[in-house]
């Protein structure tokens, strides 16, 4: 059978079984066959082949795009004649292909001696922004050789006409409301983790958003209000908390956005989303990627009494009252000029934060990528022409405050800033482009990152990036058919792109399913680094790390840069003393609980950077704090460590990078050795006193300061999804933190130690607890299943060498086998301990899950509805989160322990080395000459 016949058979299967359209074409061989049928005017499949060629071929650097561009070039030159595709239409199709082979063809035509096509091709080139070094070098060489067309193109680029000639954002945009859910909307609602395998197939993945009924309601709303866009709302909550941002936004755009191009299937843009408490920071960045709009509605406000005091309920939480209704089906108007939200003539809210000059540019350009590439292209053209860069784009906001020190995040941004005009250091609120040092891509969003790289015509990693890693941890639990189909292709693409990959496409080294955050934490070798990773838990304990959508990861890989405002910070310090029976995880949860209490229920962490003075805690253990800050809704977190601790952490990082080299993971560019060299350089700077470990200035300004009292922490602390709260908006928020005594013997059905929240110390704690319990009772048995997933292979190897793995295997009823990995997920569990492959396991919910309706006690980060455990018909599933010793003991008992049982089980175990710094770790500021607040732009 031919490839075309196979494709037609796939189309029929896809239509019959899934009700879907033909899958977009990315194969050069298939498209070549289709082109042959187009050229054969008598071919019975010619009409369908034309439609596939014009409307169903993926753009960018896919192999199909190369074949398409070459055929369109033949048509423009008259070498092939297709009645349905005129030379003019061929140029239009090339203009929508976004770069790579299409730009190469357009430059071939524009810079040729064929006067019949040069002018028309040049006009199309002037609209393109996805140019890379090979393209710009070619233009520069042609200009220097006296090519008039090259000069015209560069002059157009210098004026940024690819941007200025686009239509302006409409002054009035009508929207019709759709309440997607009450309370915080996790991106699991928009793009469920258990459907991660289909994210690269946009139409198929779109079927999983919310429910089929909700999808139909959105469609019907659109039909009923054809002149309005459907706006998805998180009523009484925040929109887009959690991970899976790009696929979540893609799904929203698919159902409620608009087509990015008539010739690119299932790629939509410009969705409108909103939340009573706004949009989660990373999700909002992803909305910007698509040129969409994210609104902070503030439609529920705290109720006050006659004295102006906040009214509180029986739990002490503020009582909310509705300021205005956004009930499903309400037609509202967004005024982008006044930056207000209206219902008819009634003004409802100031929404100016959604319409900054930069965000307006994203909307006009169709997304933030086009602005990023456009600015680079304009700068390049002006440099070649020897002219100043005209101020076309909104000037970057550069804020400098006289005699005000810098927070840690401000220091990092100033160190990595690109193209800054200010002569004085920048403070929070400044918009900056920054160099990205480390980039991470994870395996369930990785296929989308590959698509984004292809669509923006990127073929190799930017030399500005110090280190980049593609993980295999999210699909580590089960090597099923979905993983077997997706992961090898992903690893091959990323390996060829120049990224260090968990799996070797050539099969030389053993597959590494290590949790991505642990690897990124190890390859971050500078406490002043900026890290971008495709997961909300990209929160390193060295440098500052930002979880990002797959597209922002792609931009960082391709350009080595990112653009964002310098965020505000919240300072976290500690007082008092740790009790010996407390785990550091309890400190983490108590930080959240005490913060909420100190600020009357306001989450001062939301959207800001938490700067926590860890002091002497090594990076591995400190990561437990930074990791959880994703659930605190913080934008990022920075650990402030002393010099000695930072050096020790860097030495650990060096040793683990060397292990990666020894295993054969190094690439042709010697990226891993380069990281070791950078670590050595940083250690030398700290040891010499030339540049001590990162610390904020003593005169830095914070949004808030939180002091955590360790003396108050006397019981293990539990993060509770509160699944039965009468107020649905207060379920699954991560803000309900309770002591273990609250549960008073509550039964559990399954226990899980694993995910990015654990480190080697947690595995050692399990081993020591088993020894304690064995000594007390003669042996150890489990009343409920205990699933243990170490975060990395290094940890397993170290535990084996040190002897702790022996007692784990002694009591394990299952131990992972890499030579014969599981090919299907468990649906039932026995009351044994499962030693699982390193990776995310239950935390992801895309492979392994607890049984529906279970009460799970876990070290995981996720308590979203349906993630770790789905609801059953009889009972809501709940994932309660706590420390490793609490989880292990609950598995042995089959219930939450009493404090007496807990203390006995952990007796003699060093649960944590954390002790708060004796003094504030801030340093004296080094002020630059400045006389006043200075704002540029």
C-alpha positions in Angstrom: 0.0 0.0 0.0 1.1 3.6 -0.6 1.6 6.1 2.1 -1.4 8.0 0.8 -3.6 4.8 1.1 -2.3 4.4 4.7 -3.2 8.0 5.4 -6.7 7.6 4.0 -7.2 4.5 6.1 -6.0 6.4 9.2 -8.5 9.2 8.3 -11.4 6.7 8.2 -10.4 5.1 11.5 -9.9 8.5 13.1 -13.3 9.7 11.9 -15.2 6.5 12.8 -13.6 5.9 16.3 -13.0 9.5 17.4 -15.1 11.7 15.2 -12.0 13.7 14.2 -10.7 15.4 11.1 -7.6 14.1 9.3 -4.4 14.4 11.3 -2.2 17.3 10.1 0.7 16.1 7.8 4.3 16.4 9.0 5.9 13.7 6.8 7.9 14.7 3.7 7.4 11.3 2.1 3.6 11.4 2.4 3.4 15.0 1.1 5.7 14.1 -1.9 3.1 11.5 -2.8 0.3 14.0 -2.5 2.2 16.5 -4.7 2.7 13.8 -7.3 -1.1 13.3 -7.3 -1.7 17.1 -7.7 0.6 17.1 -10.7 -1.3 14.3 -12.3 -4.4 16.2 -13.5 -6.3 12.9 -14.1 -5.6 11.4 -10.6 -8.8 10.4 -8.8 -7.3 11.7 -5.5 -6.3 15.1 -6.9 -8.9 17.2 -5.3 -8.4 15.7 -1.8 -4.6 16.0 -2.3 -5.0 19.7 -3.1 -6.9 20.2 0.1 -4.4 18.3 2.2 -1.5 20.3 0.6 -3.1 23.7 1.1 -4.9 23.3 4.4 -3.6 20.3 6.3 0.3 20.5 6.2 2.2 21.6 9.3 4.5 24.6 8.8 7.9 25.5 10.1 10.7 23.0 10.0 8.8 19.8 9.7 10.0 17.6 6.8 6.6 18.1 5.1 7.1 21.9 5.3 10.4 21.6 3.4 8.7 19.7 0.6 5.7 22.1 0.5 8.0 25.1 0.3 10.0 23.6 -2.6 6.8 22.8 -4.6 5.5 26.3 -4.0 8.8 27.7 -5.3 8.3 25.7 -8.5 4.9 27.2 -8.9 6.1 30.8 -8.4 8.9 30.3 -10.9 6.5 28.7 -13.4 8.3 25.4 -13.3 5.1 23.6 -12.2 1.7 24.8 -13.2 -1.3 24.1 -10.9 -4.5 25.8 -11.9 -5.8 26.0 -8.4 -2.5 27.5 -7.0 -1.4 30.7 -8.9 2.0 32.1 -8.3 0.4 34.8 -6.2 -1.5 32.2 -4.0 1.8 30.2 -3.7 3.5 33.3 -2.2 0.5 33.7 0.2 0.9 30.1 1.3 4.6 30.6 1.8 3.8 33.7 4.0 1.9 31.5 6.4 4.6 28.8 6.8 6.4 30.8 9.6 10.0 30.2 8.7 12.7 27.7 8.0 12.4 26.3 4.5 9.7 28.8 3.6 12.0 31.8 4.4 14.8 30.1 2.6 12.6 29.8 -0.5 11.4 33.4 -0.2 14.9 34.7 0.0 15.9 32.5 -3.0 13.1 34.3 -4.9 13.6 37.8 -3.6 17.4 37.9 -4.0 17.5 36.2 -7.4 18.0 37.8 -10.8 14.5 36.9 -11.8 12.8 40.3 -11.9 9.4 38.8 -12.5 9.4 37.4 -8.9 11.8 39.5 -6.8 9.5 42.3 -5.9 6.5 40.2 -5.0 8.7 37.8 -3.0 10.4 40.7 -1.2 7.0 42.0 -0.1 6.3 38.7 1.5 9.7 38.5 3.1 9.0 41.9 4.8 6.1 40.3 6.7 8.2 37.4 8.1 9.8 37.5 11.6 11.1 34.0 12.2 14.6 34.5 10.7 17.7 32.8 12.0 21.4 33.3 11.6 21.6 31.6 8.2 18.8 33.9 6.9 20.1 37.1 8.4 23.7 36.4 7.3 22.4 35.9 3.8 20.5 39.2 3.8 23.6 41.0 5.2 25.9 39.5 2.6 23.5 40.4 -0.2 23.2 44.0 1.1 26.9 44.4 1.3 27.1 43.1 -2.3 24.8 45.9 -3.4 21.6 44.0 -3.8 18.8 46.6 -3.9 16.1 44.2 -2.8 18.1 43.2 0.3 18.4 46.9 1.2 14.6 47.3 0.8 14.0 44.3 3.1 16.4 45.5 5.7 14.9 49.0 5.7 11.5 47.5 6.2 12.8 45.4 9.1 14.5 48.4 10.7 11.1 50.1 10.7 9.5 46.9 12.0 6.9 47.1 9.3 6.1 43.4 9.9 4.5 44.8 13.1 3.4 48.3 12.3 1.4 47.3 9.3 -0.7 44.8 11.3 -4.2 45.8 12.3 -4.6 47.5 15.7 -6.3 45.7 18.5 -10.0 46.5 18.4 -11.1 49.2 20.8 -14.2 47.3 21.8 -14.3 43.5 22.2 -17.6 41.9 23.2 -17.4 38.7 25.3 -20.0 36.2 26.5 -19.3 34.6 29.9 -18.9 30.9 30.6 -18.2 29.8 34.2 -15.9 26.8 33.7 -15.9 26.1 37.5 -16.1 27.6 40.9 -12.9 28.1 42.9 -9.4 27.8 41.6 -9.3 26.2 38.1 -6.5 23.8 37.8 -5.1 23.4 34.3 -6.0 19.7 34.9 -9.6 20.8 34.1 -8.4 22.2 30.8 -5.8 19.6 29.9 -6.0 16.5 32.2 -2.7 14.9 33.1 -4.1 11.5 32.2 -4.4 12.7 28.6 -0.9 14.0 28.4 0.0 11.5 25.6 -2.3 13.3 23.1 -1.2 16.9 23.7 0.7 17.2 20.4 -2.4 16.1 18.5 -4.3 19.3 19.1 -7.8 18.3 17.8 -7.7 15.0 19.7 -6.4 16.6 22.9 -9.1 19.3 22.7 -11.8 16.6 23.3 -10.6 16.3 26.9 -11.2 19.9 28.0 -13.6 20.1 31.0 -16.4 17.7 29.7 -18.0 17.0 26.3 -21.1 18.8 27.6 -19.1 21.9 28.5 -17.6 21.9 25.1 -21.0 21.8 23.5 -22.2 24.6 25.7 -19.3 26.8 24.6 -20.1 26.0 21.0 -23.7 26.9 21.5 -22.8 30.2 23.3 -20.6 31.1 20.3 -23.4 30.4 17.9 -25.9 32.4 19.9 -23.5 35.4 20.2 -21.6 35.3 16.9 -20.1 38.8 17.5 -18.8 38.0 21.0 -15.9 35.8 22.1 -16.6 33.2 24.8 -14.7 34.1 28.0 -13.9 31.2 30.3 -14.1 32.1 34.0 -12.9 30.8 37.3 -15.7 32.0 39.5 -14.5 32.9 43.1 -11.0 31.6 42.2 -7.8 31.9 40.2 -7.7 30.7 36.6 -4.9 28.3 35.5 -3.1 27.1 38.6 -0.9 24.1 38.2 0.9 22.7 35.1 -0.1 21.9 31.5 -0.4 25.5 30.7 0.2 25.5 26.9 -2.0 22.5 26.3 -4.7 24.1 28.5 -4.5 27.4 26.6 -4.4 25.6 23.3 -7.6 23.8 24.3 -9.3 27.0 25.4 -8.3 28.7 22.1 -9.5 25.7 20.1 -13.0 26.0 21.6 -13.2 29.7 22.2 -10.4 31.4 20.2 -9.9 32.1 16.5 -7.8 30.4 13.8 -4.2 31.6 13.6 -4.2 31.0 9.9 -6.6 29.5 7.4 -3.8 27.2 6.2 -2.6 25.8 9.5 -5.1 23.3 11.1 -6.1 23.4 14.8 -3.7 26.2 15.7 -5.9 28.8 17.3 -5.0 32.1 19.1 -6.5 34.9 21.1 -8.6 33.2 23.8 -10.1 35.3 26.6 -9.9 33.9 30.1 -10.7 35.4 33.5 -10.8 34.7 37.2 -12.3 36.4 40.2 -8.7 36.4 41.6 -7.1 36.8 38.3 -4.9 34.4 36.3 -2.1 32.3 37.7 1.3 33.9 36.6 2.6 31.1 34.4 -0.8 30.6 32.8 -1.0 34.3 32.0 2.3 34.2 30.3 1.0 31.3 28.2 -2.1 33.4 27.3 0.3 36.0 26.1 2.0 33.4 23.8 -1.3 33.2 21.9 -2.0 36.9 21.9 -5.0 36.3 24.3 -6.5 38.3 27.1 -6.4 37.4 30.8 -8.7 39.4 33.1 -8.6 39.9 36.9 -12.4 40.4 37.5 -12.5 41.1 41.3 -16.2 40.3 41.0 -16.3 38.9 44.6 -15.0 41.2 47.4 -14.5 40.9 51.1 -17.7 41.8 53.0 -17.2 44.5 55.6 -19.3 45.6 58.6 -20.5 49.1 59.6 -17.0 49.8 61.0 -15.3 48.8 57.9 -13.9 45.6 59.4 -13.9 42.4 57.3 -16.7 40.0 58.2 -15.4 36.4 58.8 -17.1 33.0 58.9 -16.9 30.3 61.6 -13.5 29.2 60.2 -12.1 32.7 60.3 -12.1 33.1 56.6 -13.3 36.4 55.0 -17.0 36.3 53.8 -17.2 37.3 50.2 -20.0 39.2 48.5 -20.7 39.6 44.8 -19.7 43.0 43.4 -21.3 42.1 40.0 -22.5 39.0 38.2 -20.6 37.1 35.5 -23.2 34.3 35.3 -22.9 32.1 32.2 -24.4 33.8 29.1 -23.8 37.4 30.3 -22.6 39.7 27.5 -19.9 42.1 28.5 -17.7 44.6 26.7 -13.9 45.0 27.0 -12.8 48.5 26.2 -9.1 48.2 25.4 -8.6 51.9 25.1 -10.2 52.9 28.5 -9.0 49.5 29.9 -12.4 48.9 31.6 -14.9 46.1 31.6 -18.5 47.2 31.0 -22.0 45.6 31.1 -23.7 47.9 28.6 -22.9 51.4 29.9 -22.2 50.2 33.5 -18.5 50.1 34.4 -17.7 46.9 36.2 -13.9 46.8 36.7 -10.6 48.4 35.9 -8.7 45.8 33.8 -5.7 47.9 33.0 -3.2 45.2 34.1 -4.4 43.1 31.1 -3.7 45.9 28.6 -0.1 47.1 29.3 1.7 48.4 26.2 3.6 45.1 26.0 0.5 43.0 26.3 -1.2 45.1 23.6 1.7 44.3 21.4 1.3 40.6 21.9 -2.3 40.9 21.0 -1.6 42.9 17.8 1.2 40.6 16.7 -0.8 37.4 17.4 1.4 36.3 20.3 4.5 37.1 22.2 6.9 35.0 20.0 6.4 37.3 17.1 7.3 40.3 19.3 10.4 38.6 20.7 11.7 37.7 17.2 10.5 41.0 15.7 12.6 43.0 18.2 15.7 40.9 17.4 15.1 41.3 13.7 14.7 45.1 14.0 17.9 45.4 16.0 19.8 43.3 13.5 18.6 45.3 10.5 19.3 48.7 12.1 22.8 47.5 12.9 23.5 46.3 9.4 22.2 49.6 8.0 24.2 51.6 10.6 21.1 53.4 11.8 19.5 53.9 15.2 16.6 51.5 16.1 13.4 53.5 15.6 11.1 53.3 18.7 8.3 51.2 17.2 7.7 48.9 20.1 6.7 50.2 23.6 9.7 51.2 25.5 10.8 48.8 28.1 9.8 50.0 31.6 13.0 50.6 33.5 12.5 51.5 37.2 15.4 52.6 39.4 14.8 53.9 42.9 17.4 56.1 44.6 19.1 54.7 47.7 17.0 51.5 47.6 18.9 48.2 47.8 18.2 45.2 45.6 16.3 42.1 46.5 17.9 38.8 45.4 15.7 38.5 42.4 16.4 42.1 41.4 20.1 41.2 41.6 19.7 38.2 39.4 17.7 40.1 36.8 20.2 43.0 36.7 23.0 40.5 36.2 21.3 38.8 33.3 19.5 41.7 31.7 19.9 42.3 27.9 19.6 45.6 26.1 19.0 47.8 29.2 19.3 51.5 28.8 19.3 52.6 32.4 22.6 53.5 34.0 21.4 52.5 37.4 20.2 49.2 38.8 16.6 48.2 38.0 14.0 47.4 40.6 10.7 45.5 40.6 8.3 46.5 37.9 10.9 46.9 35.2 10.3 45.1 32.0 13.4 43.3 30.8 14.9 40.8 28.5 17.2 38.4 30.3 19.7 35.7 29.3 18.4 32.2 30.3 21.2 30.0 31.7 19.4 26.7 32.1 16.4 25.2 30.2 14.4 22.1 31.0 11.8 20.3 28.9 9.7 17.5 30.4 8.3 14.6 28.5 4.6 15.1 28.5 4.9 18.7 27.2 8.1 18.0 25.3 6.3 16.9 22.1 4.5 20.3 22.1 7.9 22.1 22.6 9.2 20.2 19.5 6.1 21.5 17.6 6.8 25.0 18.8 10.4 24.8 17.8 9.4 23.5 14.4 6.8 26.2 13.9 9.3 28.9 14.7 11.8 27.3 12.4 14.4 26.7 15.0 16.9 23.9 14.3 19.6 24.1 17.0 19.9 25.3 20.6 21.1 28.9 21.2 24.8 29.1 22.2 23.7 31.4 25.0 22.2 28.5 26.9 24.6 27.0 29.4 22.7 23.8 30.0 19.5 22.1 28.7 17.8 18.8 29.6 15.0 16.8 28.3 13.5 14.5 30.9 11.7 11.2 30.8 10.2 11.3 34.3 6.5 12.0 33.6 6.3 8.8 31.6 8.6 6.7 33.8 6.0 4.6 35.6 4.7 2.6 32.7 6.4 2.0 29.4 3.1 1.6 27.6 2.3 1.9 23.9 1.6 5.6 24.2 5.0 6.2 25.7 6.7 3.9 23.2 5.2 5.9 20.4 5.9 9.4 21.7 9.1 9.3 23.8 11.7 7.9 21.4 10.7 10.6 18.8 10.9 13.3 21.4 14.4 12.2 22.6 15.7 12.0 19.1 14.4 15.5 18.2 15.9 17.1 21.4 19.1 15.2 21.1 19.6 16.4 17.5 18.6 19.9 18.7 21.5 20.0 21.1 19.8 19.1 24.4 21.0 16.5 26.9 18.4 13.8 26.9 17.2 11.4 29.5 17.1 8.6 26.9 19.8 8.1 24.3 18.2 7.7 20.8 21.2 5.4 19.9 20.7 3.3 23.0 24.3 3.8 24.3 23.4 4.8 27.9 20.8 3.5 30.3 17.5 5.4 30.2 17.4 8.0 32.9 13.9 8.6 34.2 15.1 11.0 37.0 12.7 13.7 38.1 13.4 16.7 35.9 13.5 19.2 38.8 16.2 17.2 40.5 18.3 17.2 37.3 17.8 20.9 36.7 18.7 21.5 40.3 21.9 19.6 39.8 22.9 21.3 36.5 22.2 24.8 37.9 25.7 25.7 38.9 25.3 29.4 39.6 23.2 30.9 42.4 22.7 33.9 40.0 21.3 31.9 37.2 17.9 32.1 35.5 16.2 28.8 34.7 13.2 28.2 32.5 11.4 24.8 32.7 8.3 23.3 31.2 6.7 22.5 34.5 5.2 24.6 37.3 7.6 23.0 39.8 10.7 24.3 38.0 11.8 26.0 41.2 15.5 25.5 41.8 17.2 26.1 45.2 20.0 27.8 43.3 19.3 30.8 41.1 15.7 31.7 40.3 13.6 29.4 38.2 10.3 29.9 36.4 7.9 27.2 35.4 6.8 27.9 31.8 4.6 26.7 29.1 6.1 24.5 26.3 6.3 27.5 24.0 8.3 29.7 26.3 10.6 26.8 26.8 10.9 26.6 23.0 11.8 30.3 22.8 14.4 30.0 25.6 16.0 27.0 23.8 16.0 28.8 20.4 17.1 32.3 21.6 18.6 31.9 25.0 16.4 34.7 26.2 13.1 35.4 28.0 11.2 38.6 28.6 9.3 39.4 31.8 8.8 42.1 34.4 11.1 41.9 37.4 8.7 40.5 40.0 8.1 41.8 43.6 9.5 39.7 46.4 8.3 38.5 49.8 10.9 37.9 52.4 10.6 34.8 54.6 12.7 34.3 57.7 12.5 31.9 60.7 12.7 32.2 64.4 12.6 29.7 67.2 13.8 26.1 67.1 12.9 22.9 65.3 11.6 20.1 67.5 13.5 16.9 66.8 10.3 15.0 65.7 9.5 17.5 63.0 10.3 17.1 59.3 11.3 20.0 57.1 8.1 19.3 55.1 6.2 20.4 58.2 8.1 23.7 58.1 7.1 24.2 54.5 3.4 23.6 55.2 3.6 25.7 58.4 5.0 28.6 56.3 1.9 28.7 54.2 -0.4 28.4 57.2 1.4 31.1 59.3 1.6 33.4 56.3 -2.2 33.2 55.7 -2.8 33.8 59.4 -0.4 36.8 59.6 -2.1 38.5 56.6 -5.7 37.8 57.4 -6.2 35.2 54.8 -4.5 37.2 52.0 -2.0 35.1 50.1 0.9 37.6 49.8 2.9 35.0 48.0 0.6 34.9 44.9 2.4 36.1 41.8 5.6 37.1 43.7 9.0 35.7 44.4 9.5 34.1 47.8 13.0 34.9 49.1 13.6 32.4 51.9 16.6 32.6 54.2 17.5 28.9 54.3 21.1 29.4 55.5 22.8 26.1 56.0 20.4 23.7 54.2 22.0 22.0 51.1 20.3 22.5 47.7 18.8 19.0 47.7 16.9 19.6 50.9 16.2 23.2 50.3 14.4 22.3 47.1 11.5 20.9 49.2 10.7 24.5 50.1 11.1 26.0 46.7 9.2 23.2 45.1 6.1 23.8 47.3 6.1 27.5 46.4 4.3 26.5 43.2 1.3 25.4 45.4 1.6 28.7 47.3 0.9 30.3 43.9 4.2 32.1 44.0 5.9 33.1 40.7 9.2 31.7 41.9 11.4 31.2 44.9 15.0 31.9 45.8 17.0 30.2 48.6 19.5 32.5 50.4 22.4 30.3 51.5 25.7 31.1 53.2 29.0 30.8 51.3 30.0 27.4 52.8 26.6 25.8 52.0 26.6 27.2 48.5 30.0 25.7 47.8 28.9 22.3 49.2 25.8 22.4 47.0 27.9 23.2 43.9 30.3 20.4 44.7 27.4 18.0 44.9 26.1 19.4 41.6 29.6 18.8 40.0 29.7 15.2 41.2 26.3 14.5 39.7 27.0 16.1 36.4 30.2 14.0 36.2 28.1 10.9 36.7 26.0 12.0 33.7 29.2 12.3 31.7 30.4 8.9 32.9 27.2 7.4 31.8 27.7 8.7 28.3 25.2 11.6 28.3 27.6 14.3 27.1 26.9 15.8 23.7 29.1 17.0 20.9 29.2 20.6 22.3 30.5 19.3 25.7 27.7 21.0 27.5 28.0 19.0 30.7 31.8 19.6 31.0 31.0 23.3 30.4 28.7 23.2 33.4 31.4 21.7 35.6 33.8 24.4 34.4 31.2 27.1 35.3 30.7 25.5 38.8 34.5 25.6 39.4 34.5 29.3 38.4 31.6 30.1 40.7 33.2 28.2 43.6 36.5 30.2 43.1 34.6 33.5 43.1 32.9 32.6 46.5 36.1 31.2 48.1 38.1 34.3 47.1 35.5 36.7 48.3 35.3 38.2 44.9 31.6 37.4 44.6 30.0 35.8 47.7 26.9 33.7 47.6 23.8 35.7 46.5 22.1 37.7 49.2 19.6 40.6 49.2 20.6 44.1 50.3 19.7 45.3 53.7 17.7 48.2 52.3 15.8 46.2 49.7 12.1 46.7 49.5 9.7 43.8 49.8 6.0 43.5 49.2 5.7 41.8 52.6 7.9 40.0 55.2 6.8 36.7 56.7 8.4 35.4 59.9 7.8 31.7 60.5 7.8 30.7 64.2 9.3 27.2 64.4 8.3 26.9 68.1 4.7 26.7 67.0 5.3 23.6 64.9 4.7 20.6 67.2 2.7 18.2 65.0 3.1 17.0 61.4 1.2 19.4 59.1 -1.1 18.2 56.4 -2.2 20.0 53.2 -5.8 19.0 52.7 -8.0 19.3 49.6 -11.0 19.7 51.9 -13.1 17.8 49.4 -16.4 18.1 51.4 -16.2 21.8 52.1 -19.7 23.3 51.6 -18.2 26.1 49.7 -17.0 24.5 46.5 -14.6 27.4 45.8 -12.6 26.4 48.8 -11.8 22.9 47.7 -8.5 21.8 46.2 -6.8 25.1 47.0 -3.7 23.9 48.8 -4.4 26.6 51.4 -6.0 24.3 54.0 -3.1 23.2 56.3 -4.0 21.2 59.4 -2.1 19.3 62.2 -2.3 15.6 62.2 -4.3 15.5 65.4 -7.2 17.0 63.4 -7.6 13.6 61.6 -7.8 11.5 64.8 -7.3 8.1 63.4 -8.8 8.8 60.0 -8.3 5.7 57.7 -6.2 5.9 54.6 -6.3 3.6 51.5 -3.0 4.2 49.9 0.3 5.9 50.8 2.9 7.4 48.4 6.4 8.6 48.9 7.8 10.2 45.8 7.8 12.9 43.2 10.0 16.0 43.2 9.2 16.8 46.9 11.5 14.1 48.2 15.3 13.7 48.2 17.9 11.1 49.3 17.2 12.0 53.0 13.6 10.8 52.6 14.7 7.4 51.3 17.0 7.2 54.3 14.2 8.1 56.6 12.1 5.2 55.2 14.9 2.8 55.8 15.5 4.0 59.4 11.8 3.9 60.2 11.6 0.3 58.9 14.5 -0.6 61.2 12.8 1.2 64.1 9.4 -0.6 63.5 11.2 -3.9 63.0 13.0 -3.5 66.4 9.7 -2.5 68.1 7.5 -5.2 66.6 9.8 -7.9 65.2 8.8 -7.3 61.6 7.0 -4.8 59.5 3.8 -5.2 57.6 1.6 -2.8 55.7 -2.1 -2.3 56.3 -2.4 -0.3 53.1 -0.3 -0.1 50.0 2.9 2.0 50.2 4.2 3.2 46.8 7.8 4.5 46.9 9.4 6.2 43.9 12.9 7.5 44.4 13.5 10.8 42.5 16.8 9.7 40.8 18.9 6.7 39.9 21.9 8.4 41.6 20.0 8.1 44.9 19.2 4.5 44.3 22.9 3.8 43.5 24.0 5.6 46.7 21.4 3.8 48.8 22.6 0.5 47.4 26.3 1.4 48.2 25.4 2.5 51.7 23.1 -0.4 52.6 19.8 1.3 53.0 18.4 -0.2 49.8 18.7 -3.7 51.4 16.1 -3.0 54.0 13.8 -1.4 51.4 14.0 -4.5 49.2 13.5 -6.7 52.3 10.1 -5.3 52.9 9.2 -4.6 49.3 6.6 -6.8 47.5 7.5 -5.2 44.2 10.8 -3.8 42.9 11.1 -2.1 39.5 13.0 -3.9 36.8 14.4 -1.7 34.0 15.1 -4.8 31.8 11.4 -5.5 31.9 9.5 -2.3 32.7 5.7 -2.3 33.3 3.7 -2.0 30.1 0.4 -1.3 31.7 -0.7 0.7 34.7 -1.9 -0.8 37.9 -5.6 -0.7 38.6 -5.5 -2.5 42.0 -2.9 -2.5 44.8 -2.0 -5.0 47.4 -1.0 -4.2 51.0 2.7 -4.2 50.2 5.5 -1.7 49.6 6.1 -1.1 45.9 9.6 0.1 45.0 8.9 1.9 41.8 11.2 3.2 39.0 12.6 6.7 39.7 10.2 9.4 38.3 7.0 11.2 39.1 4.7 8.2 39.4 1.3 8.9 41.1 1.9 12.6 41.2 1.3 13.0 37.5 -1.8 10.9 37.3 -1.2 10.2 33.6 -0.1 6.6 34.1 -0.4 5.2 37.7 -3.3 6.3 39.8 -4.8 5.3 43.1 -8.1 3.5 43.0 -11.2 5.8 42.6 -12.5 7.2 45.8 -9.3 6.4 47.8 -8.0 8.6 50.6 -4.4 8.9 49.7 -1.7 10.3 52.0 1.3 11.4 49.9 4.5 13.4 49.8 3.3 14.6 46.4 2.6 18.2 45.4 -0.7 17.6 43.8 -4.1 17.5 45.5 -6.1 18.6 42.4 -9.3 16.8 41.8 -8.8 13.6 39.8 -5.0 13.9 39.5 -3.6 11.4 42.0 -7.0 9.8 42.6 -10.4 10.1 40.8 -13.8 10.2 42.6 -15.8 7.0 42.8 -19.6 6.9 42.7 -19.7 6.5 46.4 -16.9 8.8 47.6 -14.7 11.6 46.6 -11.1 10.8 46.1 -8.7 12.9 48.2 -5.0 13.3 48.2 -3.7 14.6 51.5 -0.1 15.8 51.5 2.4 15.3 54.3 5.9 14.4 55.3 7.7 11.1 54.5 7.7 9.7 58.1 4.0 10.5 58.4 3.2 8.8 55.1 5.2 5.7 55.9 3.7 5.2 59.4 0.1 5.8 58.0 0.8 2.9 55.5 1.9 0.6 58.3 -1.1 1.5 60.5 -3.7 2.0 57.7 -4.7 5.3 59.4 -3.3 8.5 60.6 -1.2 7.9 63.7 -1.5 9.4 67.2 1.4 11.7 68.2 2.6 9.0 70.6 2.8 6.5 67.7 4.5 9.0 65.5 7.1 10.1 68.0 8.0 6.4 68.7 8.4 5.6 65.0 10.8 8.5 64.4 12.8 8.2 67.6 16.5 8.6 66.9 16.1 9.6 63.3 17.6 12.9 62.1 14.6 14.1 60.1 16.2 17.4 59.0 19.4 19.4 59.4 17.5 22.6 59.1 18.3 25.3 61.6 17.4 29.0 60.9 20.2 31.4 60.4 21.1 33.2 63.6 21.2 36.6 61.9 19.5 38.2 58.9 21.5 37.2 55.8 21.1 40.5 54.0 24.2 42.5 53.1 25.0 46.2 52.9 23.9 47.7 49.6 26.3 49.1 47.1 24.5 52.1 45.7 24.9 53.5 42.2 24.8 57.3 41.8 21.1 58.2 41.7 19.1 61.1 42.9 15.4 60.1 42.4 13.0 57.5 41.3 13.8 57.0 37.6 11.4 55.4 35.2 12.3 55.1 31.6 9.5 54.3 29.1 
